[in-house]
């Protein structure tokens, strides 16, 4: 890909995040960018689980910081 006249790797800025989904008792790995918002990650998780259910009462837990990520508009790099 070319951006502003420079060649940029397609996966530049991407990193993996492991998410444990308690309802399914599985861990899934997702490729994300730091500018992705928490709500976008939650939507991605719901889309890729192949389970039809209401996920609106679920949230993301960050064990290293011992806190819930409740601000869905916050980006992952904040």
N, CA, C and O of each residue as an XYZ file, in Angstrom:
312
protein
N       0.847     -1.168      0.000
C       0.000      0.000      0.000
C       0.896      1.236      0.000
O       1.967      1.235      0.607
N       0.462      2.268     -0.670
C       1.224      3.514     -0.715
C       0.416      4.602     -0.016
O      -0.755      4.815     -0.331
N       1.046      5.286      0.928
C       0.405      6.371      1.662
C       1.335      7.569      1.666
O       2.470      7.470      2.133
N       0.873      8.691      1.157
C       1.679      9.912      1.077
C       3.013      9.665      0.389
O       4.038     10.211      0.796
N       2.999      8.843     -0.651
C       4.206      8.564     -1.403
C       5.139      7.557     -0.769
O       6.215      7.300     -1.310
N       4.766      6.978      0.358
C       5.600      5.987      1.041
C       4.940      4.619      0.963
O       3.714      4.504      0.969
N       5.760      3.598      0.890
C       5.247      2.235      0.928
C       5.052      1.850      2.384
O       5.975      1.956      3.192
N       3.850      1.402      2.714
C       3.500      1.043      4.081
C       3.086     -0.420      4.107
O       2.328     -0.875      3.251
N       3.584     -1.146      5.086
C       3.182     -2.539      5.229
C       1.697     -2.604      5.540
O       1.174     -1.779      6.290
N       1.016     -3.592      4.956
C      -0.423     -3.763      5.168
C      -0.757     -3.970      6.639
O      -1.808     -3.519      7.096
N       0.109     -4.640      7.388
C      -0.196     -4.944      8.784
C       0.476     -3.974      9.757
O       0.580     -4.262     10.949
N       0.929     -2.835      9.253
C       1.584     -1.856     10.126
C       0.610     -1.378     11.197
O      -0.520     -0.994     10.898
N       1.056     -1.407     12.426
C       0.225     -0.950     13.524
C      -0.755     -1.978     14.046
O      -1.504     -1.692     14.980
N      -0.768     -3.161     13.470
C      -1.662     -4.223     13.939
C      -0.992     -5.033     15.033
O       0.222     -5.236     15.007
N      -1.771     -5.490     15.984
C      -1.264     -6.380     17.012
C      -2.368     -7.340     17.401
O      -3.541     -7.108     17.109
N      -1.992     -8.400     18.048
C      -2.953     -9.423     18.456
C      -3.411     -9.178     19.884
O      -2.637     -8.753     20.741
N      -4.679     -9.453     20.117
C      -5.226     -9.371     21.466
C      -6.019    -10.653     21.713
O      -6.855    -11.047     20.900
N      -5.748    -11.285     22.829
C      -6.469    -12.505     23.198
C      -7.640    -12.120     24.095
O      -7.475    -11.381     25.065
N      -8.814    -12.625     23.761
C     -10.026    -12.325     24.519
C     -10.640    -13.639     24.975
O     -10.939    -14.511     24.159
N     -10.827    -13.775     26.282
C     -11.495    -14.952     26.830
C     -12.988    -14.652     26.890
O     -13.408    -13.689     27.531
N     -13.781    -15.473     26.226
C     -15.230    -15.286     26.178
C     -15.849    -16.251     27.178
O     -15.920    -17.455     26.929
N     -16.294    -15.722     28.302
C     -16.756    -16.567     29.408
C     -17.967    -17.410     29.037
O     -18.058    -18.567     29.448
N     -18.895    -16.857     28.270
C     -20.108    -17.602     27.909
C     -19.809    -18.838     27.066
O     -20.564    -19.810     27.087
N     -18.706    -18.793     26.327
C     -18.354    -19.905     25.445
C     -17.194    -20.729     25.995
O     -16.876    -21.793     25.464
N     -16.564    -20.238     27.057
C     -15.416    -20.907     27.666
C     -14.282    -21.130     26.661
O     -13.660    -22.192     26.633
N     -14.024    -20.100     25.833
C     -12.961    -20.166     24.830
C     -12.180    -18.858     24.823
O     -12.679    -17.815     25.244
N     -10.959    -18.936     24.342
C     -10.145    -17.751     24.112
C      -9.993    -17.583     22.613
O      -9.632    -18.525     21.909
N     -10.267    -16.393     22.129
C     -10.114    -16.085     20.710
C      -9.091    -14.976     20.563
O      -8.974    -14.100     21.419
N      -8.358    -15.026     19.476
C      -7.354    -14.001     19.205
C      -7.844    -13.123     18.061
O      -8.352    -13.620     17.056
N      -7.688    -11.818     18.225
C      -8.135    -10.856     17.231
C      -6.977     -9.946     16.856
O      -6.136     -9.628     17.697
N      -6.930     -9.525     15.590
C      -5.944     -8.556     15.121
C      -6.603     -7.185     15.189
O      -7.667     -6.971     14.608
N      -5.973     -6.267     15.894
C      -6.541     -4.936     16.096
C      -5.470     -3.874     15.881
O      -4.278     -4.175     15.813
N      -5.915     -2.638     15.777
C      -5.026     -1.480     15.730
C      -5.300     -0.630     16.954
O      -6.387     -0.697     17.529
N      -4.345      0.152     17.349
C      -4.498      0.995     18.523
C      -5.601      2.025     18.397
O      -6.167      2.452     19.404
N      -5.920      2.438     17.158
C      -6.969      3.448     16.983
C      -8.370      2.846     16.927
O      -9.348      3.575     16.755
N      -8.479      1.520     17.072
C      -9.798      0.889     17.136
C     -10.415      1.195     18.499
O      -9.730      1.152     19.520
N     -11.706      1.502     18.509
C     -12.351      1.809     19.784
C     -12.867      0.537     20.443
O     -13.076     -0.478     19.778
N     -13.067      0.599     21.742
C     -13.496     -0.558     22.535
C     -14.804     -1.121     21.987
O     -14.960     -2.338     21.886
N     -15.742     -0.248     21.633
C     -17.012     -0.698     21.069
C     -16.824     -1.444     19.760
O     -17.541     -2.406     19.484
N     -15.865     -1.007     18.952
C     -15.570     -1.689     17.697
C     -15.016     -3.081     17.926
O     -15.339     -4.013     17.190
N     -14.181     -3.225     18.950
C     -13.655     -4.548     19.294
C     -14.780     -5.450     19.781
O     -14.837     -6.625     19.419
N     -15.671     -4.907     20.598
C     -16.799     -5.707     21.087
C     -17.690     -6.157     19.927
O     -18.175     -7.288     19.918
N     -17.902     -5.283     18.959
C     -18.689     -5.637     17.781
C     -17.994     -6.730     16.975
O     -18.637     -7.665     16.499
N     -16.681     -6.604     16.826
C     -15.901     -7.610     16.107
C     -15.996     -8.971     16.805
O     -16.153     -9.999     16.146
N     -15.902     -8.975     18.115
C     -16.017    -10.218     18.886
C     -17.390    -10.845     18.664
O     -17.491    -12.042     18.398
N     -18.449    -10.039     18.771
C     -19.813    -10.547     18.589
C     -20.015    -11.087     17.177
O     -20.647    -12.128     16.993
N     -19.480    -10.383     16.178
C     -19.632    -10.822     14.787
C     -18.917    -12.138     14.512
O     -19.411    -12.967     13.747
N     -17.765    -12.332     15.126
C     -16.945    -13.503     14.815
C     -17.203    -14.709     15.715
O     -16.552    -15.741     15.552
N     -18.129    -14.605     16.653
C     -18.407    -15.746     17.528
C     -19.391    -16.729     16.920
O     -19.476    -17.869     17.377
N     -20.133    -16.321     15.906
C     -21.131    -17.190     15.262
C     -22.202    -17.660     16.235
O     -22.784    -18.728     16.041
N     -22.469    -16.888     17.268
C     -23.522    -17.209     18.229
C     -24.533    -16.070     18.192
O     -24.186    -14.911     18.420
N     -25.778    -16.408     17.905
C     -26.823    -15.400     17.868
C     -27.382    -15.205     19.270
O     -28.070    -16.073     19.807
N     -27.077    -14.059     19.846
C     -27.594    -13.719     21.169
C     -27.422    -12.231     21.390
O     -26.752    -11.557     20.607
N     -28.004    -11.726     22.421
C     -27.873    -10.321     22.779
C     -26.603    -10.151     23.612
O     -26.538    -10.596     24.758
N     -25.593     -9.502     23.024
C     -24.313     -9.300     23.703
C     -24.261     -7.942     24.407
O     -23.214     -7.574     24.939
N     -25.358     -7.195     24.422
C     -25.325     -5.824     24.938
C     -25.024     -5.729     26.433
O     -24.605     -4.673     26.907
N     -25.226     -6.801     27.175
C     -24.939     -6.752     28.612
C     -23.549     -7.290     28.952
O     -23.259     -7.574     30.114
N     -22.697     -7.428     27.947
C     -21.336     -7.920     28.152
C     -20.345     -6.759     28.116
O     -20.651     -5.687     27.593
N     -19.170     -6.980     28.669
C     -18.135     -5.942     28.700
C     -16.761     -6.601     28.620
O     -16.636     -7.821     28.723
N     -15.742     -5.778     28.434
C     -14.359     -6.260     28.379
C     -13.671     -5.981     29.709
O     -13.791     -4.887     30.260
N     -12.954     -6.968     30.217
C     -12.203     -6.863     31.466
C     -10.720     -6.848     31.133
O     -10.251     -7.677     30.353
N      -9.975     -5.909     31.718
C      -8.530     -5.813     31.517
C      -7.869     -6.279     32.801
O      -7.759     -5.506     33.753
N      -7.422     -7.542     32.846
C      -6.895     -8.107     34.092
C      -5.621     -7.426     34.602
O      -5.443     -7.296     35.813
N      -4.737     -6.992     33.707
C      -3.498     -6.355     34.148
C      -3.756     -5.053     34.898
O      -3.007     -4.696     35.807
N      -4.810     -4.352     34.519
C      -5.158     -3.085     35.177
C      -6.288     -3.258     36.189
O      -6.646     -2.319     36.899
N      -6.841     -4.463     36.249
C      -7.918     -4.786     37.186
C      -9.106     -3.831     37.029
O      -9.608     -3.274     38.005
N      -9.552     -3.650     35.748
C     -10.676     -2.746     35.514
C     -11.479     -3.152     34.284
O     -10.985     -3.819     33.375
N     -12.732     -2.723     34.298
C     -13.621     -2.927     33.161
C     -13.407     -1.803     32.165
O     -13.217     -0.651     32.554
N     -13.437     -2.133     30.883
C     -13.348     -1.122     29.832
C     -14.774     -0.714     29.483
O     -15.397     -1.296     28.595
N     -15.275      0.273     30.178
C     -16.680      0.664     30.058
C     -16.918      1.786     29.053
O     -18.054      1.994     28.627
N     -15.895      2.496     28.676
C     -16.043      3.612     27.743
C     -15.845      3.095     26.321
O     -14.715      2.996     25.841
N     -16.949      2.766     25.652
C     -16.866      2.125     24.339
C     -16.282      3.033     23.269
O     -15.857      2.548     22.220
N     -16.250      4.329     23.508
C     -15.674      5.255     22.523
C     -14.170      5.432     22.692
O     -13.517      6.016     21.828
N     -13.619      4.941     23.781
C     -12.169      5.032     23.999
C     -11.452      4.099     23.038
O     -11.939      3.011     22.731
N     -10.290      4.534     22.566
C      -9.515      3.679     21.676
C      -8.634      2.743     22.495
O      -8.375      2.984     23.674
N      -8.182      1.683     21.858
C      -7.391      0.679     22.557
C      -6.031      1.198     22.995
O      -5.436      0.651     23.923
N      -5.527      2.241     22.347
C      -4.220      2.776     22.736
C      -4.320      3.870     23.805
O      -3.303      4.472     24.152
N      -5.502      4.139     24.327
C      -5.657      5.159     25.379
C      -5.477      4.557     26.742
O      -5.572      5.263     27.746
